[in-house]
């Protein structure tokens, strides 16, 4: 679609020549001999809007500055380039302060004009992409798009709705893989800070000796290897949200400084003496029992109360089995689209396996299982043999009591142990045999004796 440009100038020769040049470069161009006509063209009922207005500053009636101010209030998405003479440069600077994108000097150099217009439209495209990306992110993490119909998940969604726009710090608890970061992002993108940065740090993924410098930053020369100043995560998240995952592993000496940062709203980078003011909303998460850690003097009670103004507890998959079909369908749609494969769902037998499986890795494990299944699926529906081997392998049902017969008890144990070892080593028999401390031929004999299937 052609970009629409309106050229406004009371000097006909300048207006006509510039319009002709821009048309020859492929733009859709209209002309206006003064500000009044331009305003009517821009705001008229038949107007579909202009991408760019190029206007002279000095014109009788409505001048370029006034036109800019009027249009900016009505159509802020319309960009302006101001035409000015050398003597009116101060007025051009004023126009820039009022929102004009750029200015061009008389006499016009058409190549220079074209260069500035192309840069403007590149800038406008980038702004549009960023706007669409922000909209997409906001929609993705809107709590209404989170998955869960069980009572416990609905309670979580209700909590997000109530606390997202508050200023209180939030502690998210739950097992690893239950989606704590997803909830943290939803809280951010449903809050008043959604236009600012969401910064996440997994405290368990960095050395305890680096936690302080990662959080608060450091000055050049603060320690060996500090060759330049570096901002920490607090400064990176300023005005936005800082998500600290695995907060329970933060060393006690750093906990004291974290408490000060929260209470005083300021940080002191390593090697610095002057504090830096920060405005950050803190969301933390843990899979540990912090109250137990407090009793063991591994976590500060005062910090716990500062972080746990509001607690959101995430249920495990075993507590929300009715949500598994919804999650399965979501991941099938996600990965089939990413991989461009025509997989529409799972068959009944597969769904039964997925619902009854013990998801020790929670939603993260389920997501990985579906991604793998999509890779190996060659039909429209995922079948059991597309799942990880440990999920569909025929393993004897566990009995509530161990049989008295020693040979039978050993058989059940060997079957389960070898099947799990095969699964852990991706069904690679050489690796499995080495891990079990037996030869490959002995492994084959055991597979035959114990009737272990290698589908």
Buried (B, 14 or more C-beta within 10 A) or exposed (E): EEBBBBBBBBEEEBBEBBBBBBEEBEBBBBBBBBBBBBBEBBEEEEBEEBBBBBBBBBBEEBBBBBBBEBBBEEBEEBBBBBBBBEEBEEBBBBBEEEEBBBBBBBEBEBEEBBEBBEEBBEEBEEEEEEEEEEEEBBEEBBBEEBBBEBEBBEEBBEBBEEBBEBEEBBBBBBBBBBBBBBBBBBBBBBBEBBEBBBBBBEBBEBEEEEBBBBBBBBBEEBEEEBEEBBEBBBBBBBEBBBBBBBBBBBBEEBBEBBBBBBEEEEBBBBBBEEBBEBEBBBBBBBBBEBEEBBEEEBBBEEBBEBBBBBEBEBBBBEEBBEBBBBBBBBBBBBBBEEEEBEBEBBBEEBBEBBEEBEBEBBBBBBBBBBBBBBEEBEEEBBBBEBBBBBBBBEBEEEEEEEEEEEEEEEBBEBBBEBBBBBBEBEBEBEBBBBEBEBEEEEBEEBBEEBEBEEE
